Amino acid sequence: MQVIENKNELRYRRAKDRVTKIKGFYTHLTIYVIFVVFFIYLNLNSGSFPWALFPIVGWGMGIFGHASEAFEYSIFFGKKWEQRKIKEILREEDDFLKF
C-alpha cells in the first residue's frame, strides 16, 4: 500500500509542478500583451520609426521559449525523442553495471 501512496504522491507533485509552470506562462503572456499595447502606443506618439518591433519581437521569442517549457513542447527535442534518450541512457547504465 505504501508504494501506491508514494506513486500517487509523486504523480500529484508532477501535476502540481506542471500547473505552476503553466500558470507562470499565462502570467508572463498577460504582462507581455499589456506591454505590447504600451510599446505600440509609445511608438505611435514618438515618431515614424517602428522601434517598438524590436522589444516586441525579442520578448516574443522569450514568450515562445516559456510556452515550450510550460507545455513541454519542443520542435527539435519532442517527447518521443526524450523517451528514446531515457531508454538509451538506462540501457547504457545497465550495460555498465554488468561489468
KOLZA-915587 format. One line per field, with one value per residue (C-alpha): residue number from 1; residue in three letters; y negated, z negated, x negated. Coordinates in pm, 1 decimal. Layout:
<rs>
seq [NUM / ...]
type [ala / ...]
py [Y / ...]
pz [Z / ...]
px [X / ...]
</rs>
This chain:
<rs>
seq [1 / 2 / 3 / 4 / 5 / 6 / 7 / 8 / 9 / 10 / 11 / 12 / 13 / 14 / 15 / 16 / 17 / 18 / 19 / 20 / 21 / 22 / 23 / 24 / 25 / 26 / 27 / 28 / 29 / 30 / 31 / 32 / 33 / 34 / 35 / 36 / 37 / 38 / 39 / 40 / 41 / 42 / 43 / 44 / 45 / 46 / 47 / 48 / 49 / 50 / 51 / 52 / 53 / 54 / 55 / 56 / 57 / 58 / 59 / 60 / 61 / 62 / 63 / 64 / 65 / 66 / 67 / 68 / 69 / 70 / 71 / 72 / 73 / 74 / 75 / 76 / 77 / 78 / 79 / 80 / 81 / 82 / 83 / 84 / 85 / 86 / 87 / 88 / 89 / 90 / 91 / 92 / 93 / 94 / 95 / 96 / 97 / 98 / 99]
type [met / gln / val / ile / glu / asn / lys / asn / glu / leu / arg / tyr / arg / arg / ala / lys / asp / arg / val / thr / lys / ile / lys / gly / phe / tyr / thr / his / leu / thr / ile / tyr / val / ile / phe / val / val / phe / phe / ile / tyr / leu / asn / leu / asn / ser / gly / ser / phe / pro / trp / ala / leu / phe / pro / ile / val / gly / trp / gly / met / gly / ile / phe / gly / his / ala / ser / glu / ala / phe / glu / tyr / ser / ile / phe / phe / gly / lys / lys / trp / glu / gln / arg / lys / ile / lys / glu / ile / leu / arg / glu / glu / asp / asp / phe / leu / lys / phe]
py [0.0 / -232.6 / -204.0 / -309.3 / -609.6 / -714.7 / -673.9 / -882.9 / -1145.7 / -1159.3 / -1196.8 / -1473.8 / -1661.9 / -1635.6 / -1760.0 / -2045.9 / -2147.3 / -2143.6 / -2357.2 / -2603.0 / -2627.5 / -2682.9 / -2946.9 / -3125.3 / -3122.3 / -3277.9 / -3548.8 / -3618.3 / -3625.6 / -3871.9 / -4109.5 / -4077.7 / -4170.8 / -4475.4 / -4593.0 / -4531.9 / -4769.6 / -5017.9 / -4993.0 / -5045.4 / -5345.4 / -5499.4 / -5427.0 / -5587.8 / -5901.4 / -5931.3 / -5912.3 / -5724.8 / -5466.5 / -5137.0 / -5084.8 / -4900.5 / -4596.2 / -4526.0 / -4471.5 / -4308.6 / -4050.5 / -3995.4 / -3947.2 / -3736.0 / -3490.5 / -3467.7 / -3402.3 / -3123.5 / -2966.4 / -2993.7 / -2834.7 / -2544.9 / -2480.0 / -2518.2 / -2296.2 / -2054.7 / -2106.9 / -2122.2 / -2146.6 / -1956.5 / -1751.7 / -1628.2 / -1371.3 / -1078.0 / -1184.7 / -1231.0 / -882.6 / -723.9 / -907.6 / -799.3 / -436.2 / -463.6 / -606.4 / -343.0 / -69.5 / -211.4 / -219.0 / 140.6 / 247.9 / 63.1 / 221.6 / 570.1 / 540.7]
pz [0.0 / -72.1 / 286.8 / 425.3 / 190.9 / 293.6 / 660.6 / 622.9 / 427.7 / 699.5 / 970.0 / 768.3 / 729.3 / 1101.8 / 1190.9 / 941.2 / 1080.4 / 1434.2 / 1334.5 / 1165.9 / 1487.7 / 1699.3 / 1457.2 / 1474.1 / 1853.7 / 1859.2 / 1618.2 / 1842.3 / 2151.0 / 1987.5 / 1895.4 / 2249.0 / 2408.1 / 2180.1 / 2271.0 / 2644.0 / 2634.2 / 2435.2 / 2677.5 / 2978.6 / 2811.0 / 2734.4 / 3084.2 / 3249.4 / 3037.4 / 3067.4 / 3433.5 / 3756.6 / 3698.5 / 3583.4 / 3288.9 / 3093.4 / 3314.7 / 3152.1 / 2793.4 / 2916.1 / 3129.7 / 2873.4 / 2584.9 / 2813.7 / 2860.6 / 2482.9 / 2464.4 / 2719.5 / 2513.4 / 2195.2 / 2368.2 / 2497.2 / 2145.1 / 1976.5 / 2223.1 / 2259.1 / 2633.0 / 2840.1 / 3214.1 / 3211.3 / 2890.7 / 2852.0 / 2615.2 / 2844.1 / 2863.4 / 2486.0 / 2421.2 / 2664.2 / 2498.3 / 2148.4 / 2260.5 / 2425.0 / 2111.6 / 1888.6 / 2124.7 / 2115.7 / 1734.4 / 1722.7 / 1958.4 / 1744.7 / 1422.6 / 1572.4 / 1582.3]
px [0.0 / -294.9 / -417.1 / -78.8 / -64.7 / -415.2 / -328.4 / -13.1 / -204.5 / -469.8 / -202.7 / -35.6 / -364.2 / -440.1 / -91.0 / -119.7 / -461.1 / -322.7 / -22.7 / -260.5 / -465.4 / -153.9 / -24.6 / -360.8 / -343.5 / 3.7 / -111.9 / -411.6 / -187.1 / 54.0 / -227.7 / -365.7 / -32.4 / 2.1 / -347.4 / -293.5 / 2.1 / -208.5 / -503.3 / -277.2 / -113.2 / -452.2 / -578.9 / -277.1 / -323.9 / -701.3 / -789.3 / -772.9 / -1049.6 / -890.5 / -1127.4 / -855.5 / -907.4 / -1245.7 / -1123.4 / -801.4 / -985.8 / -1262.6 / -1023.9 / -800.8 / -1086.0 / -1111.8 / -737.5 / -775.1 / -1053.3 / -849.3 / -548.8 / -754.8 / -881.9 / -542.3 / -358.8 / -652.1 / -683.6 / -996.2 / -1037.7 / -1365.3 / -1353.1 / -995.7 / -851.1 / -934.8 / -1298.1 / -1307.6 / -1166.8 / -1415.0 / -1704.5 / -1594.5 / -1574.3 / -1915.6 / -2077.9 / -1916.7 / -2036.6 / -2390.7 / -2384.6 / -2260.2 / -2540.7 / -2795.9 / -2670.2 / -2701.3 / -3079.4]
</rs>
